[in-house]
Amino acid sequence: MAINFYKYQGTGNDFVMVDNRKLTFPAEDEALVKHLCDRRMGVGADGLILLQDHPDYDFQMVYYNADGRLGSMCGNGARCTVRFARNLGVIEDVAHFLAADGEHQASVERELINLKMNDVAGVERIGEDFYLNTGSPHYVRFVDDLENLDVYTEGKAIRYNDRFQEVGTNVNFVQRLSENEIFVRTYERGVEDETLSCGTGVTACALVANFLGFQSPVEVKTLGGNLEVAFEREAAGTFSDIYLTGPAKQVFTGSVPL
């Protein structure tokens, strides 16, 4: 038996995608998922995503971290899944789908995928830093020289500190580039390394930037490309109508024998 897969990337955040509408993928096999995501022994990816049927939605997105474990919401992964669904003929230009943090809507505009994120409330201030959940937990720290920052070492230290070591958190470092543009680098839990981009992380950083005077939409530079985050800020720091916009592309297809 072989697994047919598709490789997608969204601003360098890459995923093994599997059409699992017939429920043939052994999703309970954590070691298999980890193997497929391994960059030396497998296909190589930041995570694995199953596209599945759902009676109430266009499809369901099931996301696994590179460590083989079921993950929380993945923004870039969701944008890639929307592109995947369109390429499979599951949707046309709009999507209503289910992910780990609930339902989402998205639209396709040529090379771009516009993804509606869930509302965000409860932004916590930790000294000069911030902590919030945009479908996945994110710690946000602004720095002056992000290009030369040791993201792996500093991110790992926060991810495994006394507060976060059990459940984990993604750690984002942000630098102001201009009046409404930021540069973001992220240490991702589950990958346990820096990734080229993180959709929920970029979203978290854009919302935090609003507290520092940035207005919607916020332009975001990552190592893997550029994204945009638009939003409305309600009373008491609650954010709604949050949209994450950026490219999502198929890289290649293949099959792996079991």
C-alpha positions as CSV (number, residue, x, y, z in Angstrom):
1,M,0.0,0.0,0.0
2,A,1.2,3.5,-0.8
3,I,0.1,6.9,0.5
4,N,-0.5,9.5,-2.2
5,F,0.4,13.0,-1.0
6,Y,0.6,16.6,-2.2
7,K,3.2,19.1,-1.0
8,Y,2.0,22.7,-0.4
9,Q,3.7,25.8,1.0
10,G,2.3,29.1,2.2
11,T,5.1,31.7,2.6
12,G,7.6,28.9,3.2
13,N,5.5,27.1,5.9
14,D,5.3,23.7,4.2
15,F,2.9,20.8,4.6
16,V,2.3,17.2,3.5
17,M,-1.4,17.2,2.3
18,V,-3.5,14.1,2.0
19,D,-6.9,13.7,0.5
20,N,-8.5,11.6,3.2
21,R,-12.1,11.8,2.1
22,K,-12.3,8.0,2.0
23,L,-10.7,7.8,5.5
24,T,-7.9,5.5,4.4
25,F,-5.0,7.3,6.1
26,P,-3.9,5.7,9.4
27,A,-4.2,9.0,11.3
28,E,-3.6,7.2,14.7
29,D,-0.1,6.3,13.6
30,E,1.9,9.1,15.2
31,A,5.2,7.6,14.1
32,L,4.1,7.6,10.5
33,V,3.1,11.2,10.6
34,K,6.4,12.1,12.2
35,H,8.3,10.1,9.6
36,L,6.5,11.8,6.7
37,C,7.4,15.2,8.1
38,D,11.0,14.3,8.6
39,R,13.2,16.3,6.2
40,R,15.9,13.6,5.9
41,M,14.1,10.3,6.2
42,G,10.6,11.3,4.9
43,V,9.0,13.8,2.6
44,G,9.8,16.8,4.8
45,A,7.3,19.3,6.2
46,D,6.4,21.6,9.1
47,G,3.2,19.5,9.5
48,L,0.7,17.1,7.9
49,I,-2.8,18.0,6.9
50,L,-5.8,15.7,6.1
51,L,-8.6,17.0,4.0
52,Q,-11.8,15.1,5.0
53,D,-15.5,15.3,4.3
54,H,-17.9,16.8,6.8
55,P,-21.7,16.8,6.6
56,D,-22.0,20.4,7.6
57,Y,-19.1,22.0,5.8
58,D,-17.3,22.0,2.5
59,F,-14.5,20.0,4.2
60,Q,-12.7,19.4,7.5
61,M,-9.0,20.2,8.0
62,V,-7.2,17.9,10.4
63,Y,-3.7,19.2,11.3
64,Y,-0.8,17.3,12.8
65,N,2.5,18.9,14.0
66,A,5.8,17.6,12.7
67,D,6.2,15.7,15.9
68,G,3.3,13.5,14.9
69,R,0.8,14.9,17.4
70,L,-2.6,16.4,16.6
71,G,-2.2,20.1,16.5
72,S,-4.2,23.3,17.1
73,M,-5.2,25.8,14.4
74,C,-2.6,26.5,11.7
75,G,-3.2,29.6,9.6
76,N,-0.8,29.0,6.8
77,G,-1.9,25.3,6.8
78,A,-5.5,26.4,6.5
79,R,-4.7,28.6,3.5
80,C,-2.9,25.7,1.9
81,T,-5.9,23.4,2.6
82,V,-8.2,25.9,0.9
83,R,-6.0,25.9,-2.2
84,F,-5.8,22.1,-2.0
85,A,-9.6,21.8,-1.8
86,R,-10.0,24.1,-4.9
87,N,-7.4,22.1,-6.9
88,L,-9.3,18.9,-6.0
89,G,-12.6,20.4,-7.1
90,V,-14.1,20.3,-3.6
91,I,-14.8,24.1,-3.7
92,E,-14.7,26.9,-6.2
93,D,-13.8,30.4,-5.0
94,V,-15.2,30.3,-1.5
95,A,-15.0,27.8,1.4
96,H,-16.7,27.2,4.7
97,F,-14.7,24.6,6.6
98,L,-14.0,23.1,10.0
99,A,-10.6,23.3,11.7
100,A,-9.3,22.6,15.2
101,D,-10.6,25.9,16.6
102,G,-14.0,25.8,14.9
103,E,-15.4,27.0,11.6
104,H,-13.7,29.3,9.1
105,Q,-14.5,31.0,5.9
106,A,-12.1,31.7,3.1
107,S,-11.9,32.9,-0.5
108,V,-9.6,32.4,-3.4
109,E,-8.3,35.4,-5.4
110,R,-5.8,34.2,-8.0
111,E,-2.6,33.6,-6.1
112,L,-3.9,34.8,-2.8
113,I,-6.0,33.0,-0.1
114,N,-8.1,35.2,2.2
115,L,-8.7,33.3,5.5
116,K,-11.1,34.6,8.1
117,M,-9.7,33.9,11.6
118,N,-11.8,33.5,14.7
119,D,-12.3,36.5,17.0
120,V,-9.6,37.1,19.6
121,A,-10.0,38.4,23.1
122,G,-7.9,38.3,26.3
123,V,-4.6,39.7,25.2
124,E,-2.3,39.4,28.2
125,R,0.6,41.8,29.0
126,I,3.7,40.1,30.4
127,G,6.1,42.9,31.2
128,E,6.9,44.4,27.8
129,D,5.7,41.2,26.0
130,F,2.3,39.9,25.1
131,Y,0.5,36.5,25.2
132,L,-2.7,35.7,23.2
133,N,-4.5,32.9,21.4
134,T,-5.3,33.2,17.7
135,G,-6.4,29.5,17.4
136,S,-3.0,28.6,18.7
137,P,-1.2,30.2,21.7
138,H,1.4,32.8,20.9
139,Y,4.0,34.7,22.9
140,V,5.0,38.0,21.2
141,R,8.1,40.0,21.9
142,F,9.3,43.2,20.0
143,V,13.0,43.5,19.3
144,D,15.3,45.9,17.6
145,D,17.6,43.6,15.5
146,L,15.5,40.6,14.4
147,E,17.8,39.6,11.6
148,N,20.6,38.8,13.9
149,L,18.5,37.3,16.8
150,D,19.1,33.7,17.8
151,V,15.4,32.8,17.4
152,Y,15.9,29.1,18.1
153,T,17.7,29.6,21.5
154,E,15.6,32.5,22.7
155,G,12.3,31.0,21.5
156,K,13.1,27.6,23.0
157,A,13.8,29.2,26.4
158,I,10.4,30.9,26.5
159,R,8.6,27.8,25.1
160,Y,10.0,25.6,27.9
161,N,9.9,28.1,30.8
162,D,8.0,27.2,34.0
163,R,4.8,28.7,32.7
164,F,4.6,27.2,29.2
165,Q,6.7,24.0,29.3
166,E,3.7,21.6,29.8
167,V,1.3,22.8,27.2
168,G,3.8,24.8,25.1
169,T,3.5,28.0,23.3
170,N,4.7,29.4,19.9
171,V,7.1,32.3,20.4
172,N,7.2,35.3,18.0
173,F,9.8,38.0,17.7
174,V,8.8,41.2,15.9
175,Q,10.6,44.2,14.6
176,R,8.9,47.4,13.4
177,L,10.0,48.1,9.8
178,S,7.8,51.2,8.9
179,E,4.6,52.9,10.0
180,N,2.5,49.8,9.2
181,E,4.9,47.0,8.4
182,I,6.5,44.5,10.7
183,F,9.0,41.7,10.4
184,V,8.2,38.4,12.2
185,R,10.2,35.3,13.0
186,T,8.7,32.4,14.9
187,Y,9.8,29.4,17.0
188,E,7.0,26.9,16.6
189,R,6.0,24.3,19.2
190,G,5.5,20.8,17.7
191,V,8.2,21.6,15.1
192,E,10.5,22.7,18.0
193,D,12.4,25.0,15.7
194,E,12.1,28.2,13.7
195,T,9.8,28.0,10.7
196,L,9.9,30.3,7.7
197,S,6.4,31.6,8.5
198,C,3.5,31.0,10.9
199,G,0.0,32.2,10.0
200,T,-1.5,32.3,13.5
201,G,1.8,33.8,14.7
202,V,1.7,36.6,12.1
203,T,-1.9,37.2,13.1
204,A,-1.0,37.5,16.7
205,C,1.8,39.9,16.0
206,A,-0.4,42.1,13.9
207,L,-3.0,42.3,16.6
208,V,-0.4,43.2,19.2
209,A,1.0,45.8,16.9
210,N,-2.3,47.5,17.0
211,F,-1.8,48.2,20.7
212,L,1.4,50.0,19.7
213,G,-0.3,52.2,17.2
214,F,-0.4,50.1,14.0
215,Q,-3.7,50.3,12.0
216,S,-5.4,47.7,9.9
217,P,-4.3,46.2,7.6
218,V,-0.8,45.4,8.9
219,E,1.7,44.3,6.3
220,V,3.9,41.4,7.6
221,K,7.3,40.3,6.3
222,T,8.5,36.7,7.1
223,L,11.5,34.8,6.0
224,G,9.2,32.9,3.6
225,G,7.3,35.8,2.1
226,N,4.8,38.5,2.8
227,L,1.4,38.4,4.4
228,E,-1.3,40.9,5.3
229,V,-3.6,40.9,8.4
230,A,-6.8,43.0,8.5
231,F,-9.0,43.3,11.5
232,E,-11.5,45.4,13.5
233,R,-10.8,46.2,17.1
234,E,-13.8,46.2,19.4
235,A,-14.2,47.6,22.9
236,A,-12.0,46.1,25.7
237,G,-9.3,44.9,23.2
238,T,-11.4,42.3,21.4
239,F,-10.6,41.8,17.7
240,S,-13.1,40.7,15.1
241,D,-13.3,40.3,11.3
242,I,-9.7,39.1,11.3
243,Y,-8.4,38.2,7.8
244,L,-5.0,36.6,7.0
245,T,-4.1,37.0,3.4
246,G,-1.2,35.5,1.4
247,P,-0.2,33.0,-1.2
248,A,-0.5,29.2,-1.0
249,K,1.0,27.0,-3.7
250,Q,1.3,23.3,-4.6
251,V,5.0,22.3,-4.8
252,F,4.9,18.7,-6.0
253,T,3.0,15.4,-5.6
254,G,4.2,11.9,-4.9
255,S,3.5,8.6,-3.1
256,V,5.2,6.9,-0.2
257,P,5.0,3.1,0.4
258,L,3.9,2.0,3.8
